[in-house]
Amino acid sequence: MRRPHPSLRRAATALAAALASLALAAGTASATTVPVEFGTDYHDPVTAAPPISTPQTKACEVTVAEARFKDFTPYTGTYTPPTGCGTPGQWSKVVLRMDGNVKGRQYDRLGYLDIGGVQVFRTSTPEPSQDGINWSVQKDVTEYEKTLSSAQSVDMLIGNVVNDTYTGILDVNVTLTFYAPGPGRGTDAPDQVIPLSDGDSVTTGASLTVPRNSERILAEVYATGSGGGCEEFWYSATTPKASYSCQGGDDGPYREVQVSVDGKVAGIASPYPNVWTGGWSPYLWSVIPSPTAFDVRPLTFDLTPFAGLLNDGKAHTVDVEVVGVPAGQTGWSAPTNVLVWQDAHKSVVTGAVTSYEKTGPTVGNSFTDGSMRHLVTDGKDRLKVTGYLNTSHGRVTTTVERTLTTAIDHQWTPDENTDNQTGTWTDHQLVTTNGHLNRTDRTYTLDGRATVDSANRLRVVMSLTDRAHLGATRVDDSYHGDATFTLGVAREDRHAVATTSERYRLSGPGRHYDHTLATEQGVLTKDVLR
C-alpha cells in the first residue's frame, strides 16, 4: 500500500486532531462515555505538547527504520539523504517521526536511534492494552543535519522480552521529513556532531579531537536512570542508615550529571526525574505519558570556555559521571554527542581558560526514624568558567555560570505501605558572550504519594512539572494523576480506575499555546486547545 505524501498526512492529522478537540470540548456523548473501570482497550497515548512547526516548503520523506523488537537484537540498516529537497545539509528543517504499535502484555521499554554513530533520538514505550495501541512521537532533529547530509549507518534498539507471559512485540517505523530551504532560512545547526558513545553506554574515557577552528562547543548527554532497578527511581534512594528498599550511598537521592575534560569538571546539570510508563502505577500513564517520557531530552553543557584548550589539535579525554550513584552500582545510560560550530574564515582559533570557580556539590541528609520514617535531602552545586577565543571577528570572551539545587522530602512507613515524597530541582545557567546574556532556567518537581490498604489496593497520586524560562520563552508542562488497582491478581481482576490530566503552556514573542488533556479509565474526556 502506498503511503500518502507527508503534506497530505500532516493535513489529515491536523484536521482529525482539530475535529477531535471540538468534539471533546463540546462534550459529545460518544467522546465522554466513561466505564466504571479499565477494560481491555483504551485510548491511544497522546500528549499535550505542541506539534513541531514546519515551513511551507517542499517536503521529502525518507524511511530510516522498520523493525519489530521482540528481543535485544538491534535493527541495522543504511540511511541515504533525499535528493529532491535542496542541497543536503542545507535544509530549513528536519523532523523525525516514530510510529509504533503493540498489543497484549508488555513492560515499558527504553530505546535509542543512532545515525552515523550519533544518538539522534532516545525514547521509552507505552505499556499496551490487551486489545493493542498505536502511538507516535515527533522530534526536531535539524541540529543533526550535517550528519544527515551523507549516507550513514543506522542502529536502533528497543530492548524487549517476549514469552508466554509478556506477549507484546514492538512494531515501529521511523521516518525523517526534510524541508527544502525557503525565504529567511536561518538554522544554526552545528558544523560537526561528534559521537563519543553509542547505544546505552555511559561515556567514560572517550577521546575527543575537535577542529582547530572551533568557536562554539556544546556537549549533549542523554542521561537516563533505567533498567528496572533502584536507579530508575533514583530520587527515592536513601542513605545507608535509613532502612528502605532502595538504598543509595552517603548522598542518598542526590544525583548530578557532570562532564569532565581531561579530568576537570567542565559542565554540570540536574537530571530530569523521568517516570516511565510502568513507574509507580502503570494506570497513571495509560493514555498520557509523563513529560519527556517518549522524547527524552538530552542535557546540554556549554563547553565554549574550554574551546581554546580543545583547539590545540590534540586528543582530549571526556568523561560523564552521575554523581551520587554508589560505587560499582549500575543503572544509568549517558550516551554523549559533541556539537561544534567552526570559524569559517580562520583555520586555527586560539584561546584559553581565564578563570574557573567550582563549589560543591554539597549535600545534606537528615533522617528521623519512627512510625513514619523521614529523610530530608538538600544539595547544591555551582560552576563558573570564563574563556576567550581569538576568532576572525575579534576576541570573543564567554562565561558560563551554572547553579543547581535539589530539595527532596521523603516519608514512609516501615512496611512501605505508605510512601510519600516531594522533590524540586532547579538548574539555572547564564551564558555571557562579549556582554550579551543568554539565560536558561529550568525547574522540575515531583510529588508522589502511594498507599496500600487492607484490601491490597494500591493508590498513587502523582504530580510532575517541567518548567523552563528559555530567554523570552516560557514553558510549563504539568501532569497530575490518581490511579488505584488491586495488587497481586490477574489483570482482569485488578478493577483499575484512574483520572489523569496534562496541561502544556508555552508563551513567547508572537506565540501562545495552551493545551489541556484529561482522561478517566483510559477514555479521553477533555482535549481543549487554546
Backbone hydrogen bonds, N-H to C=O, Kabsch-Sander energy under -0.5 kcal/mol:
donor,donor_aa,acceptor,acceptor_aa,energy
8,L,5,H,-0.7
9,R,5,H,-2.3
10,R,6,P,-2.8
11,A,7,S,-2.1
12,A,8,L,-2.6
13,T,9,R,-2.6
14,A,10,R,-2.6
15,L,11,A,-2.5
16,A,12,A,-2.7
17,A,13,T,-2.5
18,A,14,A,-2.4
19,L,15,L,-2.7
20,A,16,A,-2.5
21,S,17,A,-2.5
22,L,18,A,-2.3
23,A,19,L,-2.5
24,L,20,A,-2.7
25,A,21,S,-2.6
26,A,22,L,-1.9
27,G,23,A,-0.7
27,G,24,L,-0.6
28,T,23,A,-1.8
31,A,28,T,-0.5
32,T,28,T,-1.3
33,T,29,A,-1.0
34,V,32,T,-0.5
38,F,496,A,-2.8
39,G,41,D,-0.5
43,H,522,G,-3.0
46,V,287,V,-2.4
57,T,55,P,-1.4
60,C,178,F,-2.4
62,V,176,L,-2.8
64,V,174,V,-3.0
65,A,174,V,-1.6
67,A,172,V,-2.3
69,F,170,L,-3.2
70,K,68,R,-0.7
75,Y,156,M,-3.6
77,G,154,V,-1.8
79,Y,152,Q,-3.3
85,C,86,G,-0.5
90,Q,87,T,-2.0
92,S,179,Y,-2.6
93,K,179,Y,-0.9
95,V,177,T,-2.4
96,L,139,K,-3.1
97,R,175,T,-2.4
98,M,137,V,-2.7
99,D,97,R,-0.5
99,D,173,N,-2.8
100,G,135,W,-3.0
101,N,171,D,-1.8
102,V,133,I,-1.9
104,G,129,S,-1.4
105,R,103,K,-0.5
111,G,123,T,-3.0
112,Y,157,L,-1.9
113,L,121,F,-2.3
114,D,155,D,-3.3
115,I,118,V,-2.5
116,G,153,S,-2.8
118,V,115,I,-1.7
120,V,113,L,-2.2
120,V,118,V,-0.8
121,F,113,L,-1.2
123,T,111,G,-2.4
124,S,293,A,-0.6
125,T,109,R,-1.6
131,D,40,T,-2.3
133,I,102,V,-2.5
135,W,100,G,-2.5
137,V,98,M,-2.2
139,K,96,L,-2.2
141,V,94,V,-2.4
141,V,139,K,-0.7
144,Y,141,V,-1.8
145,E,142,T,-2.1
148,L,144,Y,-2.1
149,S,146,K,-0.8
150,S,147,T,-0.9
152,Q,79,Y,-2.0
154,V,77,G,-2.5
155,D,114,D,-2.6
156,M,75,Y,-2.5
157,L,112,Y,-1.9
159,G,110,L,-0.8
160,N,71,D,-1.4
162,V,70,K,-0.8
163,N,166,Y,-2.0
167,T,165,T,-1.0
168,G,105,R,-2.4
170,L,69,F,-2.1
171,D,101,N,-2.4
171,D,169,I,-0.8
172,V,67,A,-2.8
172,V,170,L,-0.6
173,N,99,D,-2.5
174,V,65,A,-3.0
175,T,97,R,-2.6
176,L,62,V,-2.6
177,T,95,V,-2.7
178,F,60,C,-3.2
178,F,176,L,-0.5
179,Y,93,K,-2.4
180,A,58,K,-2.8
180,A,178,F,-0.5
185,R,182,G,-1.6
191,D,340,V,-1.7
192,Q,340,V,-1.9
194,I,338,V,-3.3
196,L,336,T,-2.8
197,S,336,T,-1.0
201,S,198,D,-1.8
203,T,334,A,-1.0
204,T,202,V,-0.7
206,A,318,V,-2.1
208,L,206,A,-0.5
208,L,316,H,-3.4
210,V,310,L,-0.6
214,S,211,P,-1.4
215,E,341,W,-2.9
216,R,341,W,-1.3
218,L,339,L,-2.5
219,A,301,F,-2.7
220,E,337,N,-2.7
221,V,299,L,-2.8
222,Y,335,P,-2.5
223,A,221,V,-1.7
224,T,222,Y,-0.5
224,T,333,S,-2.3
226,S,224,T,-0.5
226,S,331,G,-3.2
232,E,229,G,-1.4
233,F,229,G,-0.5
233,F,230,C,-1.2
234,W,231,E,-1.1
236,S,233,F,-2.6
237,A,234,W,-1.3
238,T,246,C,-1.4
242,A,239,T,-1.7
243,S,241,K,-0.7
244,Y,242,A,-0.6
247,Q,245,S,-0.6
248,G,238,T,-3.9
249,G,324,G,-0.8
252,G,249,G,-1.9
254,Y,251,D,-1.9
256,E,323,V,-1.2
257,V,269,A,-2.6
258,Q,256,E,-0.5
258,Q,321,E,-2.9
259,V,267,G,-2.4
260,S,319,D,-2.8
261,V,264,K,-2.7
262,D,260,S,-0.5
262,D,317,T,-3.4
264,K,261,V,-1.7
266,A,259,V,-3.3
267,G,259,V,-1.5
269,A,257,V,-1.4
274,N,272,Y,-2.5
276,W,274,N,-0.5
279,G,276,W,-2.2
281,S,279,G,-3.0
284,L,281,S,-1.8
285,W,282,P,-1.1
286,S,283,Y,-0.5
293,A,290,S,-2.1
296,V,122,R,-2.1
299,L,221,V,-3.0
301,F,219,A,-3.1
303,L,217,I,-2.2
303,L,301,F,-0.8
304,T,217,I,-0.5
306,F,303,L,-2.0
307,A,304,T,-2.3
310,L,306,F,-2.5
311,N,307,A,-2.0
312,D,309,L,-1.1
313,G,310,L,-0.7
316,H,208,L,-2.7
318,V,206,A,-2.8
319,D,260,S,-1.9
320,V,203,T,-3.2
321,E,258,Q,-2.4
323,V,256,E,-3.2
323,V,321,E,-0.8
325,V,322,V,-1.3
329,Q,326,P,-2.2
333,S,224,T,-2.4
334,A,201,S,-1.3
337,N,220,E,-2.3
338,V,194,I,-2.3
339,L,218,L,-3.1
340,V,192,Q,-2.7
341,W,216,R,-2.6
343,D,213,N,-2.6
344,A,342,Q,-0.7
346,K,343,D,-1.1
349,V,212,R,-2.9
350,T,348,V,-0.5
350,T,390,N,-0.6
352,A,388,Y,-1.3
354,T,386,T,-2.6
355,S,386,T,-1.6
357,E,384,K,-2.7
359,T,382,R,-2.3
362,T,380,K,-2.5
364,G,378,D,-3.3
366,S,376,V,-2.5
368,T,374,H,-2.6
373,R,412,W,-3.0
374,H,368,T,-2.4
375,L,410,H,-2.9
376,V,366,S,-2.4
377,T,408,I,-2.9
378,D,364,G,-2.5
379,G,406,T,-2.2
380,K,362,T,-1.9
381,D,404,L,-1.8
382,R,359,T,-1.8
383,L,402,R,-2.4
384,K,357,E,-2.8
385,V,400,V,-2.3
386,T,355,S,-2.3
387,G,398,T,-2.4
388,Y,352,A,-2.4
389,L,396,V,-2.1
390,N,350,T,-3.0
391,T,389,L,-1.1
391,T,394,G,-1.9
394,G,391,T,-1.5
396,V,389,L,-2.8
397,T,395,R,-0.5
398,T,387,G,-3.0
399,T,432,T,-2.5
400,V,385,V,-2.7
401,E,399,T,-0.5
401,E,430,L,-2.4
402,R,383,L,-2.9
403,T,428,H,-2.7
404,L,381,D,-2.8
405,T,426,T,-1.9
406,T,379,G,-2.6
407,A,424,T,-1.9
408,I,377,T,-2.6
409,D,422,T,-2.7
410,H,375,L,-2.7
411,Q,420,N,-3.2
412,W,373,R,-2.1
413,T,418,T,-2.1
416,E,413,T,-2.1
419,D,450,A,-2.7
420,N,411,Q,-3.2
421,Q,448,G,-2.6
422,T,409,D,-2.3
423,G,446,L,-2.7
424,T,407,A,-2.3
425,W,444,Y,-2.7
426,T,405,T,-2.0
427,D,442,R,-2.5
428,H,403,T,-2.7
429,Q,440,T,-3.0
430,L,401,E,-2.8
431,V,438,N,-2.5
432,T,399,T,-2.8
432,T,430,L,-0.6
433,T,431,V,-0.5
433,T,436,H,-2.6
434,N,397,T,-2.5
434,N,432,T,-0.6
436,H,433,T,-2.2
438,N,431,V,-1.9
440,T,429,Q,-2.8
441,D,469,H,-2.4
442,R,427,D,-2.1
443,T,467,R,-2.6
444,Y,425,W,-2.7
445,T,465,T,-1.5
446,L,423,G,-2.3
447,D,463,S,-2.5
448,G,421,Q,-2.5
449,R,461,V,-2.3
450,A,419,D,-2.1
451,T,459,R,-2.2
452,V,417,N,-2.0
453,D,457,R,-1.9
456,N,453,D,-1.9
458,L,456,N,-0.6
458,L,485,F,-2.9
459,R,451,T,-2.8
459,R,457,R,-0.5
460,V,483,A,-2.7
461,V,449,R,-2.4
462,M,460,V,-0.5
462,M,481,G,-2.6
463,S,447,D,-2.0
464,L,479,Y,-2.0
465,T,445,T,-2.0
466,D,477,D,-2.2
467,R,443,T,-2.8
468,A,475,V,-2.4
469,H,441,D,-2.7
470,L,468,A,-0.6
470,L,473,T,-3.1
471,G,439,R,-1.7
471,G,469,H,-0.8
473,T,470,L,-1.8
474,R,507,S,-3.1
475,V,468,A,-2.8
476,D,505,R,-2.6
477,D,466,D,-2.1
478,S,476,D,-0.6
478,S,503,R,-2.6
479,Y,464,L,-3.1
480,H,501,S,-2.4
481,G,462,M,-2.7
482,D,499,T,-2.3
483,A,460,V,-2.5
484,T,497,V,-2.6
485,F,458,L,-1.9
486,T,494,R,-1.9
487,L,456,N,-2.7
489,V,486,T,-0.5
493,D,490,A,-2.0
494,R,491,R,-1.5
497,V,484,T,-2.3
499,T,482,D,-2.1
500,T,519,T,-1.5
501,S,480,H,-2.4
502,E,517,L,-2.0
503,R,478,S,-2.5
504,Y,515,H,-2.6
505,R,476,D,-2.7
505,R,503,R,-0.5
506,L,513,Y,-2.7
507,S,474,R,-2.3
508,G,511,R,-2.3
511,R,508,G,-2.4
513,Y,506,L,-2.8
515,H,504,Y,-2.3
516,T,528,V,-2.7
517,L,502,E,-2.7
518,A,526,K,-1.9
519,T,500,T,-2.6
520,E,523,V,-2.0
521,Q,498,A,-2.7
523,V,520,E,-2.3
525,T,518,A,-2.2
525,T,523,V,-0.7
526,K,518,A,-1.7
528,V,516,T,-2.4
529,L,527,D,-0.5
530,R,514,D,-3.8
530,R,528,V,-0.5
